[in-house]
């Protein structure tokens, strides 16, 4: 679970699991699950090295063959061939739409606007949304501060595989399912 989802599950007087809705105790650990993760072996889909599930995340981050394996899947579901990175719009730094101060990452822009512009009612274009393929660079948000806090709590790049916003989601899901069956 991501932290915000887990926090939502723990909010009620009787916290529940976000998957099965069984009762949770805040602070109690799933020792049986931890033990299973520590003792279950798996194989890297890139280099075929065997390891415990508990080590897979750190291994995947450094295994170039695993990275190639992932990119093959991305290429299979991309509408166009992968572009040169220079042709991608900048989705990493943004200017403040109020004072034009530059080079904020998404989190920094949110903090900057909360600290310096929370009372500014001027309608502005969200630079984060404007950088997205679906974004309208001319759309002025009626309440930019509320928009920032509701829409930009997380970075889209966290959820977009390989930074390719043109990949077809249905094709990507079909590819993931096919690969999961093949890799068993």
HELIX and SHEET records of a PDB file:
HELIX    1   1 UNK A    3  UNK A   11  1                                   9    
HELIX    2   2 UNK A   31  UNK A   39  1                                   9    
HELIX    3   3 UNK A   53  UNK A   62  1                                  10    
HELIX    4   4 UNK A   64  UNK A   77  1                                  14    
HELIX    5   5 UNK A   85  UNK A   87  5                                   3    
HELIX    6   6 UNK A  106  UNK A  116  1                                  11    
HELIX    7   7 UNK A  127  UNK A  130  1                                   4    
HELIX    8   8 UNK A  144  UNK A  151  1                                   8    
HELIX    9   9 UNK A  156  UNK A  158  5                                   3    
HELIX   10  10 UNK A  161  UNK A  163  5                                   3    
HELIX   11  11 UNK A  169  UNK A  182  1                                  14    
SHEET    1   A 2 UNK A  41  UNK A  43  0                                        
SHEET    2   A 2 UNK A  50  UNK A  52 -1                                        
SHEET    1   B 2 UNK A 124  UNK A 125  0                                        
SHEET    2   B 2 UNK A 140  UNK A 141 -1                                        
END                                                                             
